[in-house]
Amino acid sequence: MEKLLKGKITIGRPSYSNGKEVITIELIDENSHTHFVEMEISYENFTKALMGQAHVDCEFKTRGLDVVGLIKEQKPLIFPVYNNGSKDFAEKVCQAHTDDGWTASTYFRSQNSIRRIEGTDKYEAHGTQYRFVKPKEE
């Protein structure tokens, strides 16, 4: 089955201290926000491809192909934390506080991730939970 998707492409020319000379290409699915292809191609082969040569060699990694084309829904995840508002504690227990069918983001290292509840000595973790759903038929 063929499906037309929308996305973003990024073409870069990173600098490596070891002198490695490659062009990087990244493909991002617009719906799921998944970076699903990371490619490296030599300057020489990139030039050949730009000039119209077919089947030029490159290396690439894929990830998240199971969610490409799906829509990523997100919503807040707020839950109490103990151990003086430990970010490590929040990362370990966040999944237990998510709704059924959702996945917790385990990143709690930003400045506002752990907040003291005003007027108390208690803390809350503020993060996100997400899930991937099929797009509605147009």
N, CA, C and O atoms as a printed pandas DataFrame, in Angstrom:
     atom_number atom_name residue_name chain_id  residue_number  x_coord  y_coord  z_coord
0              1         N          MET        A               1    0.845   -1.183    0.000
1              2        CA          MET        A               1    0.000    0.000    0.000
2              3         C          MET        A               1    0.888    1.243    0.000
3              4         O          MET        A               1    1.815    1.355    0.802
4              5         N          GLU        A               2    0.603    2.150   -0.883
5              6        CA          GLU        A               2    1.366    3.387   -0.998
6              7         C          GLU        A               2    0.578    4.513   -0.355
7              8         O          GLU        A               2   -0.639    4.603   -0.520
8              9         N          LYS        A               3    1.274    5.372    0.378
9             10        CA          LYS        A               3    0.621    6.476    1.065
10            11         C          LYS        A               3    1.501    7.709    0.963
11            12         O          LYS        A               3    2.710    7.629    1.176
12            13         N          LEU        A               4    0.903    8.846    0.640
13            14        CA          LEU        A               4    1.641   10.092    0.543
14            15         C          LEU        A               4    1.684   10.755    1.918
15            16         O          LEU        A               4    0.643   11.032    2.513
16            17         N          LEU        A               5    2.892   11.006    2.417
17            18        CA          LEU        A               5    3.072   11.623    3.729
18            19         C          LEU        A               5    3.763   12.964    3.570
19            20         O          LEU        A               5    4.433   13.210    2.567
20            21         N          LYS        A               6    3.602   13.828    4.558
21            22        CA          LYS        A               6    4.311   15.106    4.582
22            23         C          LYS        A               6    5.393   15.035    5.648
23            24         O          LYS        A               6    5.251   14.346    6.658
24            25         N          GLY        A               7    6.468   15.756    5.403
25            26        CA          GLY        A               7    7.555   15.734    6.359
26            27         C          GLY        A               7    8.540   16.852    6.105
27            28         O          GLY        A               7    8.275   17.788    5.350
28            29         N          LYS        A               8    9.672   16.733    6.748
29            30        CA          LYS        A               8   10.753   17.711    6.644
30            31         C          LYS        A               8   12.038   16.972    6.292
31            32         O          LYS        A               8   12.214   15.800    6.623
32            33         N          ILE        A               9   12.927   17.685    5.615
33            34        CA          ILE        A               9   14.254   17.143    5.305
34            35         C          ILE        A               9   15.292   18.157    5.780
35            36         O          ILE        A               9   15.121   19.366    5.626
36            37         N          THR        A              10   16.359   17.639    6.354
37            38        CA          THR        A              10   17.482   18.473    6.757
38            39         C          THR        A              10   18.736   17.905    6.112
39            40         O          THR        A              10   19.028   16.716    6.243
40            41         N          ILE        A              11   19.474   18.760    5.417
41            42        CA          ILE        A              11   20.746   18.359    4.817
42            43         C          ILE        A              11   21.833   19.183    5.500
43            44         O          ILE        A              11   21.779   20.412    5.519
44            45         N          GLY        A              12   22.815   18.488    6.057
45            46        CA          GLY        A              12   23.873   19.172    6.799
46            47         C          GLY        A              12   25.255   18.759    6.345
47            48         O          GLY        A              12   25.444   17.753    5.662
48            49         N          ARG        A              13   26.210   19.571    6.748
49            50        CA          ARG        A              13   27.620   19.287    6.470
50            51         C          ARG        A              13   28.368   19.455    7.777
51            52         O          ARG        A              13   28.952   20.509    8.030
52            53         N          PRO        A              14   28.355   18.409    8.621
53            54        CA          PRO        A              14   29.000   18.530    9.929
54            55         C          PRO        A              14   30.525   18.595    9.811
55            56         O          PRO        A              14   31.115   18.143    8.829
56            57         N          SER        A              15   31.134   19.169   10.835
57            58        CA          SER        A              15   32.594   19.216   10.918
58            59         C          SER        A              15   33.046   18.168   11.927
59            60         O          SER        A              15   32.571   18.148   13.063
60            61         N          TYR        A              16   33.943   17.318   11.523
61            62        CA          TYR        A              16   34.486   16.286   12.396
62            63         C          TYR        A              16   35.967   16.563   12.642
63            64         O          TYR        A              16   36.684   16.953   11.720
64            65         N          SER        A              17   36.422   16.369   13.855
65            66        CA          SER        A              17   37.830   16.616   14.191
66            67         C          SER        A              17   38.765   15.618   13.517
67            68         O          SER        A              17   39.955   15.889   13.360
68            69         N          ASN        A              18   38.227   14.462   13.117
69            70        CA          ASN        A              18   39.075   13.453   12.471
70            71         C          ASN        A              18   39.149   13.639   10.950
71            72         O          ASN        A              18   39.749   12.818   10.256
72            73         N          GLY        A              19   38.545   14.706   10.432
73            74        CA          GLY        A              19   38.618   14.984    9.001
74            75         C          GLY        A              19   37.585   14.262    8.157
75            76         O          GLY        A              19   37.615   14.363    6.931
76            77         N          LYS        A              20   36.674   13.538    8.784
77            78        CA          LYS        A              20   35.619   12.827    8.054
78            79         C          LYS        A              20   34.789   13.835    7.254
79            80         O          LYS        A              20   34.332   14.842    7.795
80            81         N          GLU        A              21   34.599   13.554    5.965
81            82        CA          GLU        A              21   33.870   14.475    5.097
82            83         C          GLU        A              21   32.619   13.797    4.567
83            84         O          GLU        A              21   32.681   13.003    3.629
84            85         N          VAL        A              22   31.484   14.116    5.174
85            86        CA          VAL        A              22   30.206   13.540    4.767
86            87         C          VAL        A              22   29.115   14.605    4.789
87            88         O          VAL        A              22   29.226   15.629    5.463
88            89         N          ILE        A              23   28.084   14.336    4.047
89            90        CA          ILE        A              23   26.843   15.096    4.102
90            91         C          ILE        A              23   25.865   14.241    4.900
91            92         O          ILE        A              23   25.808   13.025    4.717
92            93         N          THR        A              24   25.098   14.871    5.782
93            94        CA          THR        A              24   24.070   14.141    6.532
94            95         C          THR        A              24   22.699   14.571    6.029
95            96         O          THR        A              24   22.468   15.744    5.733
96            97         N          ILE        A              25   21.802   13.609    5.937
97            98        CA          ILE        A              25   20.425   13.872    5.511
98            99         C          ILE        A              25   19.510   13.221    6.537
99           100         O          ILE        A              25   19.680   12.053    6.885
100          101         N          GLU        A              26   18.546   13.984    7.012
101          102        CA          GLU        A              26   17.600   13.481    8.004
102          103         C          GLU        A              26   16.182   13.714    7.497
103          104         O          GLU        A              26   15.863   14.796    7.004
104          105         N          LEU        A              27   15.334   12.696    7.620
105          106        CA          LEU        A              27   13.928   12.797    7.239
106          107         C          LEU        A              27   13.064   12.735    8.492
107          108         O          LEU        A              27   13.268   11.885    9.360
108          109         N          ILE        A              28   12.088   13.655    8.576
109          110        CA          ILE        A              28   11.226   13.759    9.756
110          111         C          ILE        A              28    9.773   13.701    9.304
111          112         O          ILE        A              28    9.355   14.468    8.438
112          113         N          ASP        A              29    9.012   12.795    9.888
113          114        CA          ASP        A              29    7.590   12.668    9.596
114          115         C          ASP        A              29    6.826   13.795   10.288
115          116         O          ASP        A              29    6.982   14.003   11.492
116          117         N          GLU        A              30    5.998   14.525    9.532
117          118        CA          GLU        A              30    5.279   15.674   10.078
118          119         C          GLU        A              30    4.249   15.274   11.136
119          120         O          GLU        A              30    4.084   15.985   12.127
120          121         N          ASN        A              31    3.562   14.160   10.945
121          122        CA          ASN        A              31    2.518   13.757   11.893
122          123         C          ASN        A              31    3.076   13.276   13.226
123          124         O          ASN        A              31    2.667   13.752   14.285
124          125         N          SER        A              32    4.005   12.337   13.171
125          126        CA          SER        A              32    4.513   11.725   14.401
126          127         C          SER        A              32    5.715   12.467   14.974
127          128         O          SER        A              32    6.129   12.197   16.101
128          129         N          HIS        A              33    6.278   13.396   14.209
129          130        CA          HIS        A              33    7.489   14.132   14.599
130          131         C          HIS        A              33    8.659   13.180   14.820
131          132         O          HIS        A              33    9.557   13.462   15.613
132          133         N          THR        A              34    8.643   12.057   14.116
133          134        CA          THR        A              34    9.688   11.045   14.252
134          135         C          THR        A              34   10.796   11.293   13.236
135          136         O          THR        A              34   10.535   11.464   12.046
136          137         N          HIS        A              35   12.031   11.311   13.717
137          138        CA          HIS        A              35   13.212   11.403   12.857
138          139         C          HIS        A              35   13.507    9.964   12.437
139          140         O          HIS        A              35   14.202    9.240   13.150
140          141         N          PHE        A              36   12.984    9.549   11.288
141          142        CA          PHE        A              36   12.992    8.127   10.961
142          143         C          PHE        A              36   14.107    7.677   10.023
143          144         O          PHE        A              36   14.338    6.475    9.891
144          145         N          VAL        A              37   14.803    8.597    9.369
145          146        CA          VAL        A              37   15.964    8.233    8.548
146          147         C          VAL        A              37   17.093    9.211    8.829
147          148         O          VAL        A              37   16.909   10.427    8.769
148          149         N          GLU        A              38   18.264    8.664    9.138
149          150        CA          GLU        A              38   19.498    9.445    9.249
150          151         C          GLU        A              38   20.484    8.843    8.261
151          152         O          GLU        A              38   20.816    7.660    8.343
152          153         N          MET        A              39   20.946    9.659    7.334
153          154        CA          MET        A              39   21.804    9.162    6.267
154          155         C          MET        A              39   23.133    9.905    6.268
155          156         O          MET        A              39   23.190   11.097    6.569
156          157         N          GLU        A              40   24.201    9.188    5.928
157          158        CA          GLU        A              40   25.505    9.784    5.689
158          159         C          GLU        A              40   25.952    9.381    4.295
159          160         O          GLU        A              40   25.845    8.221    3.898
160          161         N          ILE        A              41   26.455   10.368    3.561
161          162        CA          ILE        A              41   26.925   10.116    2.204
162          163         C          ILE        A              41   28.181   10.955    1.987
163          164         O          ILE        A              41   28.250   12.106    2.419
164          165         N          SER        A              42   29.161   10.379    1.322
165          166        CA          SER        A              42   30.418   11.102    1.078
166          167         C          SER        A              42   30.153   12.298    0.169
167          168         O          SER        A              42   29.176   12.329   -0.578
168          169         N          TYR        A              43   31.052   13.283    0.254
169          170        CA          TYR        A              43   30.933   14.449   -0.622
170          171         C          TYR        A              43   30.870   14.000   -2.094
171          172         O          TYR        A              43   30.053   14.491   -2.872
172          173         N          GLU        A              44   31.738   13.071   -2.448
173          174        CA          GLU        A              44   31.818   12.599   -3.835
174          175         C          GLU        A              44   30.495   11.979   -4.279
175          176         O          GLU        A              44   29.983   12.299   -5.352
176          177         N          ASN        A              45   29.940   11.085   -3.446
177          178        CA          ASN        A              45   28.694   10.423   -3.825
178          179         C          ASN        A              45   27.504   11.380   -3.793
179          180         O          ASN        A              45   26.571   11.231   -4.582
180          181         N          PHE        A              46   27.527   12.346   -2.899
181          182        CA          PHE        A              46   26.457   13.340   -2.844
182          183         C          PHE        A              46   26.455   14.157   -4.144
183          184         O          PHE        A              46   25.403   14.431   -4.721
184          185         N          THR        A              47   27.634   14.527   -4.579
185          186        CA          THR        A              47   27.755   15.278   -5.833
186          187         C          THR        A              47   27.244   14.453   -7.012
187          188         O          THR        A              47   26.545   14.976   -7.880
188          189         N          LYS        A              48   27.589   13.175   -7.046
189          190        CA          LYS        A              48   27.094   12.297   -8.113
190          191         C          LYS        A              48   25.564   12.247   -8.109
191          192         O          LYS        A              48   24.933   12.320   -9.163
192          193         N          ALA        A              49   24.980   12.124   -6.932
193          194        CA          ALA        A              49   23.518   12.062   -6.825
194          195         C          ALA        A              49   22.882   13.368   -7.292
195          196         O          ALA        A              49   21.873   13.351   -7.997
196          197         N          LEU        A              50   23.472   14.510   -6.898
197          198        CA          LEU        A              50   22.950   15.809   -7.331
198          199         C          LEU        A              50   23.020   15.986   -8.845
199          200         O          LEU        A              50   22.185   16.668   -9.440
200          201         N          MET        A              51   24.011   15.370   -9.451
201          202        CA          MET        A              51   24.190   15.486  -10.900
202          203         C          MET        A              51   23.335   14.474  -11.653
203          204         O          MET        A              51   23.386   14.420  -12.882
204          205         N          GLY        A              52   22.554   13.676  -10.940
205          206        CA          GLY        A              52   21.603   12.789  -11.602
206          207         C          GLY        A              52   21.986   11.326  -11.675
207          208         O          GLY        A              52   21.245   10.531  -12.252
208          209         N          GLN        A              53   23.120   10.946  -11.109
209          210        CA          GLN        A              53   23.487    9.535  -11.130
210          211         C          GLN        A              53   22.568    8.766  -10.189
211          212         O          GLN        A              53   22.308    9.213   -9.072
212          213         N          ALA        A              54   22.084    7.632  -10.626
213          214        CA          ALA        A              54   21.171    6.807   -9.825
214          215         C          ALA        A              54   21.940    5.771   -9.003
215          216         O          ALA        A              54   23.074    5.419   -9.327
216          217         N          HIS        A              55   21.318    5.305   -7.964
217          218        CA          HIS        A              55   21.818    4.206   -7.129
218          219         C          HIS        A              55   23.208    4.476   -6.562
219          220         O          HIS        A              55   24.093    3.623   -6.630
220          221         N          VAL        A              56   23.387    5.656   -6.009
221          222        CA          VAL        A              56   24.658    6.049   -5.400
222          223         C          VAL        A              56   24.712    5.476   -3.981
223          224         O          VAL        A              56   23.714    5.495   -3.260
224          225         N          ASP        A              57   25.872    4.971   -3.589
225          226        CA          ASP        A              57   26.035    4.358   -2.268
226          227         C          ASP        A              57   25.943    5.381   -1.144
227          228         O          ASP        A              57   26.401    6.516   -1.278
228          229         N          CYS        A              58   25.340    4.958   -0.030
229          230        CA          CYS        A              58   25.271    5.755    1.191
230          231         C          CYS        A              58   25.019    4.793    2.352
231          232         O          CYS        A              58   24.790    3.601    2.146
232          233         N          GLU        A              59   25.064    5.319    3.550
233          234        CA          GLU        A              59   24.722    4.540    4.742
234          235         C          GLU        A              59   23.605    5.263    5.453
235          236         O          GLU        A              59   23.589    6.493    5.506
236          237         N          PHE        A              60   22.652    4.495    6.012
237          238        CA          PHE        A              60   21.587    5.145    6.755
238          239         C          PHE        A              60   21.065    4.256    7.871
239          240         O          PHE        A              60   21.174    3.030    7.834
240          241         N          LYS        A              61   20.493    4.927    8.866
241          242        CA          LYS        A              61   19.845    4.264   10.005
242          243         C          LYS        A              61   18.373    4.633    9.968
243          244         O          LYS        A              61   18.007    5.739    9.570
244          245         N          THR        A              62   17.541    3.706   10.383
245          246        CA          THR        A              62   16.116    3.996   10.513
246          247         C          THR        A              62   15.698    3.773   11.956
247          248         O          THR        A              62   16.314    2.997   12.687
248          249         N          ARG        A              63   14.639    4.468   12.351
249          250        CA          ARG        A              63   14.056    4.241   13.675
250          251         C          ARG        A              63   12.623    4.754   13.642
251          252         O          ARG        A              63   12.289    5.642   12.857
252          253         N          GLY        A              64   11.797    4.198   14.485
253          254        CA          GLY        A              64   10.426    4.664   14.617
254          255         C          GLY        A              64    9.552    4.418   13.407
255          256         O          GLY        A              64    8.536    5.093   13.240
256          257         N          LEU        A              65    9.917    3.467   12.553
257          258        CA          LEU        A              65    9.122    3.237   11.351
258          259         C          LEU        A              65    7.697    2.790   11.680
259          260         O          LEU        A              65    6.781    2.991   10.883
260          261         N          ASP        A              66    7.514    2.187   12.847
261          262        CA          ASP        A              66    6.174    1.729   13.234
262          263         C          ASP        A              66    5.209    2.879   13.522
263          264         O          ASP        A              66    3.998    2.662   13.549
264          265         N          VAL        A              67    5.714    4.095   13.736
265          266        CA          VAL        A              67    4.831    5.231   14.034
266          267         C          VAL        A              67    4.816    6.283   12.928
267          268         O          VAL        A              67    4.102    7.280   13.033
268          269         N          VAL        A              68    5.591    6.071   11.877
269          270        CA          VAL        A              68    5.591    7.023   10.755
270          271         C          VAL        A              68    4.190    7.047   10.146
271          272         O          VAL        A              68    3.619    5.997    9.852
272          273         N          GLY        A              69    3.640    8.243    9.957
273          274        CA          GLY        A              69    2.298    8.402    9.408
274          275         C          GLY        A              69    1.221    8.509   10.470
275          276         O          GLY        A              69    0.108    8.946   10.178
276          277         N          LEU        A              70    1.536    8.116   11.709
277          278        CA          LEU        A              70    0.580    8.265   12.801
278          279         C          LEU        A              70    0.698    9.675   13.380
279          280         O          LEU        A              70    1.681   10.373   13.129
280          281         N          ILE        A              71   -0.292   10.085   14.144
281          282        CA          ILE        A              71   -0.273   11.409   14.769
282          283         C          ILE        A              71    0.146   11.254   16.224
283          284         O          ILE        A              71   -0.382   10.416   16.954
284          285         N          LYS        A              72    1.099   12.072   16.627
285          286        CA          LYS        A              72    1.559   12.059   18.016
286          287         C          LYS        A              72    0.696   13.019   18.822
287          288         O          LYS        A              72    0.681   14.225   18.572
288          289         N          GLU        A              73   -0.029   12.459   19.801
289          290        CA          GLU        A              73   -0.816   13.273   20.723
290          291         C          GLU        A              73   -0.033   13.393   22.016
291          292         O          GLU        A              73    0.588   12.429   22.465
292          293         N          GLN        A              74   -0.061   14.574   22.614
293          294        CA          GLN        A              74    0.631   14.805   23.884
294          295         C          GLN        A              74   -0.297   15.498   24.853
295          296         O          GLN        A              74   -1.190   16.249   24.461
296          297         N          LYS        A              75   -0.069   15.233   26.123
297          298        CA          LYS        A              75   -0.792   15.961   27.163
298          299         C          LYS        A              75    0.081   15.995   28.409
299          300         O          LYS        A              75    1.024   15.214   28.540
300          301         N          PRO        A              76   -0.242   16.911   29.330
301          302        CA          PRO        A              76    0.591   17.046   30.532
302          303         C          PRO        A              76    0.550   15.797   31.417
303          304         O          PRO        A              76   -0.434   15.057   31.438
304          305         N          LEU        A              77    1.621   15.594   32.124
305          306        CA          LEU        A              77    1.729   14.534   33.123
306          307         C          LEU        A              77    2.249   15.194   34.394
307          308         O          LEU        A              77    3.390   15.652   34.442
308          309         N          ILE        A              78    1.413   15.239   35.414
309          310        CA          ILE        A              78    1.776   15.872   36.685
310          311         C          ILE        A              78    1.537   14.867   37.797
311          312         O          ILE        A              78    0.458   14.282   37.895
312          313         N          PHE        A              79    2.546   14.668   38.633
313          314        CA          PHE        A              79    2.409   13.723   39.741
314          315         C          PHE        A              79    3.338   14.137   40.881
315          316         O          PHE        A              79    4.330   14.831   40.660
316          317         N          PRO        A              80    3.000   13.697   42.130
317          318        CA          PRO        A              80    3.832   14.066   43.279
318          319         C          PRO        A              80    5.173   13.338   43.253
319          320         O          PRO        A              80    5.263   12.184   42.832
320          321         N          VAL        A              81    6.205   14.030   43.708
321          322        CA          VAL        A              81    7.518   13.399   43.868
322          323         C          VAL        A              81    7.993   13.619   45.297
323          324         O          VAL        A              81    7.614   14.579   45.968
324          325         N          TYR        A              82    8.816   12.713   45.723
325          326        CA          TYR        A              82    9.330   12.757   47.084
326          327         C          TYR        A              82   10.845   12.874   47.009
327          328         O          TYR        A              82   11.369   13.227   45.952
328          329         N          ASN        A              83   11.542   12.604   48.047
329          330        CA          ASN        A              83   13.007   12.720   48.072
330          331         C          ASN        A              83   13.435   14.143   47.729
331          332         O          ASN        A              83   14.373   14.338   46.956
332          333         N          ASN        A              84   12.760   15.132   48.294
333          334        CA          ASN        A              84   13.067   16.547   48.049
334          335         C          ASN        A              84   12.987   16.927   46.573
335          336         O          ASN        A              84   13.792   17.720   46.086
336          337         N          GLY        A              85   12.027   16.367   45.876
337          338        CA          GLY        A              85   11.839   16.728   44.476
338          339         C          GLY        A              85   12.897   16.176   43.556
339          340         O          GLY        A              85   13.309   16.857   42.617
340          341         N          SER        A              86   13.346   14.967   43.795
341          342        CA          SER        A              86   14.421   14.356   43.016
342          343         C          SER        A              86   14.009   14.101   41.568
343          344         O          SER        A              86   12.989   13.460   41.312
344          345         N          LYS        A              87   14.805   14.604   40.625
345          346        CA          LYS        A              87   14.562   14.359   39.205
346          347         C          LYS        A              87   14.800   12.891   38.875
347          348         O          LYS        A              87   14.112   12.327   38.023
348          349         N          ASP        A              88   15.769   12.269   39.543
349          350        CA          ASP        A              88   16.026   10.847   39.325
350          351         C          ASP        A              88   14.817   10.015   39.736
351          352         O          ASP        A              88   14.449    9.068   39.041
352          353         N          PHE        A              89   14.197   10.366   40.862
353          354        CA          PHE        A              89   13.006    9.667   41.329
354          355         C          PHE        A              89   11.879    9.831   40.314
355          356         O          PHE        A              89   11.193    8.860   39.996
356          357         N          ALA        A              90   11.681   11.031   39.807
357          358        CA          ALA        A              90   10.612   11.297   38.841
358          359         C          ALA        A              90   10.794   10.449   37.583
359          360         O          ALA        A              90    9.827    9.901   37.054
360          361         N          GLU        A              91   12.037   10.343   37.108
361          362        CA          GLU        A              91   12.302    9.548   35.912
362          363         C          GLU        A              91   11.969    8.078   36.130
363          364         O          GLU        A              91   11.511    7.405   35.206
364          365         N          LYS        A              92   12.192    7.575   37.333
365          366        CA          LYS        A              92   11.963    6.159   37.625
366          367         C          LYS        A              92   10.484    5.816   37.783
367          368         O          LYS        A              92   10.080    4.707   37.435
368          369         N          VAL        A              93    9.673    6.727   38.293
369          370        CA          VAL        A              93    8.274    6.380   38.615
370          371         C          VAL        A              93    7.242    6.990   37.669
371          372         O          VAL        A              93    6.048    6.747   37.843
372          373         N          CYS        A              94    7.654    7.761   36.693
373          374        CA          CYS        A              94    6.693    8.490   35.862
374          375         C          CYS        A              94    5.723    7.579   35.121
375          376         O          CYS        A              94    4.552    7.932   34.979
376          377         N          GLN        A              95    6.170    6.418   34.642
377          378        CA          GLN        A              95    5.278    5.541   33.868
378          379         C          GLN        A              95    4.099    5.056   34.709
379          380         O          GLN        A              95    3.018    4.809   34.172
380          381         N          ALA        A              96    4.293    4.920   36.005
381          382        CA          ALA        A              96    3.196    4.476   36.879
382          383         C          ALA        A              96    2.084    5.520   36.978
383          384         O          ALA        A              96    0.977    5.202   37.413
384          385         N          HIS        A              97    2.360    6.738   36.588
385          386        CA          HIS        A              97    1.379    7.821   36.696
386          387         C          HIS        A              97    0.735    8.185   35.362
387          388         O          HIS        A              97   -0.058    9.124   35.301
388          389         N          THR        A              98    1.060    7.463   34.302
389          390        CA          THR        A              98    0.484    7.783   32.995
390          391         C          THR        A              98   -0.871    7.113   32.826
391          392         O          THR        A              98   -1.180    6.123   33.488
392          393         N          ASP        A              99   -1.663    7.669   31.936
393          394        CA          ASP        A              99   -2.961    7.086   31.618
394          395         C          ASP        A              99   -2.756    5.823   30.787
395          396         O          ASP        A              99   -1.723    5.667   30.136
396          397         N          ASP        A             100   -3.738    4.920   30.806
397          398        CA          ASP        A             100   -3.655    3.686   30.020
398          399         C          ASP        A             100   -3.502    4.009   28.543
399          400         O          ASP        A             100   -4.200    4.873   28.012
400          401         N          GLY        A             101   -2.593    3.316   27.888
401          402        CA          GLY        A             101   -2.364    3.516   26.464
402          403         C          GLY        A             101   -1.420    4.657   26.134
403          404         O          GLY        A             101   -1.152    4.910   24.959
404          405         N          TRP        A             102   -0.916    5.342   27.128
405          406        CA          TRP        A             102   -0.008    6.470   26.929
406          407         C          TRP        A             102    1.381    6.083   27.423
407          408         O          TRP        A             102    1.528    5.153   28.215
408          409         N          THR        A             103    2.390    6.795   26.956
409          410        CA          THR        A             103    3.774    6.579   27.379
410          411         C          THR        A             103    4.296    7.877   27.972
411          412         O          THR        A             103    4.066    8.959   27.432
412          413         N          ALA        A             104    4.994    7.757   29.080
413          414        CA          ALA        A             104    5.551    8.950   29.730
414          415         C          ALA        A             104    6.884    9.321   29.107
415          416         O          ALA        A             104    7.704    8.455   28.805
416          417         N          SER        A             105    7.091   10.610   28.918
417          418        CA          SER        A             105    8.409   11.101   28.574
418          419         C          SER        A             105    9.226   11.051   29.853
419          420         O          SER        A             105    8.774   11.525   30.895
420          421         N          THR        A             106   10.409   10.489   29.787
421          422        CA          THR        A             106   11.222   10.326   31.001
422          423         C          THR        A             106   12.199   11.469   31.219
423          424         O          THR        A             106   13.118   11.353   32.030
424          425         N          TYR        A             107   12.011   12.570   30.503
425          426        CA          TYR        A             107   12.919   13.704   30.656
426          427         C          TYR        A             107   12.382   14.664   31.714
427          428         O          TYR        A             107   11.334   15.282   31.526
428          429         N          PHE        A             108   13.100   14.783   32.815
429          430        CA          PHE        A             108   12.729   15.697   33.898
430          431         C          PHE        A             108   13.945   16.535   34.301
431          432         O          PHE        A             108   14.189   16.733   35.491
432          433         N          ARG        A             109   14.703   17.025   33.327
433          434        CA          ARG        A             109   15.931   17.771   33.614
434          435         C          ARG        A             109   15.822   19.256   33.317
435          436         O          ARG        A             109   16.795   19.986   33.506
436          437         N          SER        A             110   14.663   19.727   32.854
437          438        CA          SER        A             110   14.541   21.161   32.609
438          439         C          SER        A             110   14.233   21.881   33.918
439          440         O          SER        A             110   13.880   21.256   34.918
440          441         N          GLN        A             111   14.371   23.182   33.896
441          442        CA          GLN        A             111   14.256   23.979   35.107
442          443         C          GLN        A             111   12.888   23.873   35.768
443          444         O          GLN        A             111   12.794   23.922   36.994
444          445         N          ASN        A             112   11.825   23.730   34.979
445          446        CA          ASN        A             112   10.475   23.686   35.538
446          447         C          ASN        A             112    9.903   22.279   35.655
447          448         O          ASN        A             112    8.702   22.129   35.879
448          449         N          SER        A             113   10.724   21.251   35.509
449          450        CA          SER        A             113   10.218   19.886   35.579
450          451         C          SER        A             113    9.756   19.512   36.986
451          452         O          SER        A             113    8.748   18.823   37.146
452          453         N          ILE        A             114   10.480   19.958   37.994
453          454        CA          ILE        A             114   10.125   19.679   39.379
454          455         C          ILE        A             114    9.785   21.010   40.036
455          456         O          ILE        A             114   10.608   21.924   40.087
456          457         N          ARG        A             115    8.561   21.099   40.535
457          458        CA          ARG        A             115    8.104   22.368   41.112
458          459         C          ARG        A             115    7.604   22.147   42.533
459          460         O          ARG        A             115    6.932   21.160   42.830
460          461         N          ARG        A             116    7.944   23.076   43.388
461          462        CA          ARG        A             116    7.437   23.050   44.758
462          463         C          ARG        A             116    5.982   23.515   44.729
463          464         O          ARG        A             116    5.654   24.508   44.080
464          465         N          ILE        A             117    5.117   22.796   45.434
465          466        CA          ILE        A             117    3.715   23.193   45.517
466          467         C          ILE        A             117    3.641   24.371   46.474
467          468         O          ILE        A             117    4.049   24.277   47.632
468          469         N          GLU        A             118    3.113   25.483   45.973
469          470        CA          GLU        A             118    3.103   26.729   46.721
470          471         C          GLU        A             118    2.469   26.554   48.107
471          472         O          GLU        A             118    1.396   25.966   48.243
472          473         N          GLY        A             119    3.150   27.073   49.123
473          474        CA          GLY        A             119    2.660   27.028   50.494
474          475         C          GLY        A             119    2.860   25.705   51.206
475          476         O          GLY        A             119    2.360   25.514   52.315
476          477         N          THR        A             120    3.595   24.779   50.572
477          478        CA          THR        A             120    3.838   23.469   51.203
478          479         C          THR        A             120    5.315   23.108   51.072
479          480         O          THR        A             120    6.100   23.839   50.467
480          481         N          ASP        A             121    5.670   21.975   51.648
481          482        CA          ASP        A             121    7.027   21.450   51.465
482          483         C          ASP        A             121    7.010   20.247   50.512
483          484         O          ASP        A             121    7.919   19.417   50.530
484          485         N          LYS        A             122    5.962   20.164   49.678
485          486        CA          LYS        A             122    5.805   19.054   48.738
486          487         C          LYS        A             122    6.162   19.508   47.324
487          488         O          LYS        A             122    6.145   20.697   47.006
488          489         N          TYR        A             123    6.489   18.513   46.479
489          490        CA          TYR        A             123    6.909   18.783   45.109
490          491         C          TYR        A             123    6.061   17.999   44.122
491          492         O          TYR        A             123    5.513   16.945   44.449
492          493         N          GLU        A             124    5.960   18.539   42.891
493          494        CA          GLU        A             124    5.292   17.857   41.787
494          495         C          GLU        A             124    6.242   17.793   40.606
495          496         O          GLU        A             124    7.034   18.706   40.372
496          497         N          ALA        A             125    6.148   16.694   39.866
497          498        CA          ALA        A             125    6.865   16.576   38.598
498          499         C          ALA        A             125    5.920   17.014   37.490
499          500         O          ALA        A             125    4.748   16.637   37.475
500          501         N          HIS        A             126    6.437   17.811   36.566
501          502        CA          HIS        A             126    5.655   18.273   35.416
502          503         C          HIS        A             126    6.351   17.788   34.146
503          504         O          HIS        A             126    7.454   18.225   33.818
504          505         N          GLY        A             127    5.693   16.890   33.451
505          506        CA          GLY        A             127    6.248   16.352   32.217
506          507         C          GLY        A             127    5.153   16.175   31.187
507          508         O          GLY        A             127    4.124   16.850   31.232
508          509         N          THR        A             128    5.382   15.270   30.264
509          510        CA          THR        A             128    4.384   14.988   29.234
510          511         C          THR        A             128    4.203   13.494   29.077
511          512         O          THR        A             128    5.079   12.692   29.401
512          513         N          GLN        A             129    3.038   13.154   28.570
513          514        CA          GLN        A             129    2.775   11.784   28.153
514          515         C          GLN        A             129    2.275   11.849   26.715
515          516         O          GLN        A             129    1.691   12.848   26.294
516          517         N          TYR        A             130    2.509   10.778   25.971
517          518        CA          TYR        A             130    2.166   10.813   24.559
518          519         C          TYR        A             130    1.684    9.451   24.094
519          520         O          TYR        A             130    1.907    8.428   24.742
520          521         N          ARG        A             131    1.018    9.474   22.953
521          522        CA          ARG        A             131    0.619    8.253   22.263
522          523         C          ARG        A             131    0.534    8.567   20.776
523          524         O          ARG        A             131    0.471    9.728   20.371
524          525         N          PHE        A             132    0.533    7.514   19.975
525          526        CA          PHE        A             132    0.418    7.660   18.530
526          527         C          PHE        A             132   -0.913    7.070   18.097
527          528         O          PHE        A             132   -1.259    5.952   18.478
528          529         N          VAL        A             133   -1.659    7.828   17.299
529          530        CA          VAL        A             133   -2.982    7.390   16.830
530          531         C          VAL        A             133   -3.063    7.546   15.319
531          532         O          VAL        A             133   -2.344    8.345   14.719
532          533         N          LYS        A             134   -3.953    6.768   14.721
533          534        CA          LYS        A             134   -4.155    6.868   13.273
534          535         C          LYS        A             134   -4.810    8.205   12.954
535          536         O          LYS        A             134   -5.663    8.670   13.711
536          537         N          PRO        A             135   -4.423    8.827   11.847
537          538        CA          PRO        A             135   -5.063   10.087   11.459
538          539         C          PRO        A             135   -6.516    9.849   11.061
539          540         O          PRO        A             135   -6.874    8.771   10.586
540          541         N          LYS        A             136   -7.341   10.863   11.261
541          542        CA          LYS        A             136   -8.741   10.777   10.844
542          543         C          LYS        A             136   -8.802   10.816    9.317
543          544         O          LYS        A             136   -8.026   11.522    8.672
544          545         N          GLU        A             137   -9.713   10.067    8.764
545          546        CA          GLU        A             137   -9.890   10.056    7.309
546          547         C          GLU        A             137  -10.388   11.407    6.834
547          548         O          GLU        A             137  -11.281   11.994    7.444
548          549         N          GLU        A             138   -9.825   11.892    5.768
549          550        CA          GLU        A             138  -10.230   13.211    5.246
550          551         C          GLU        A             138  -11.349   13.086    4.242
551          552         O          GLU        A             138  -11.811   14.093    3.705
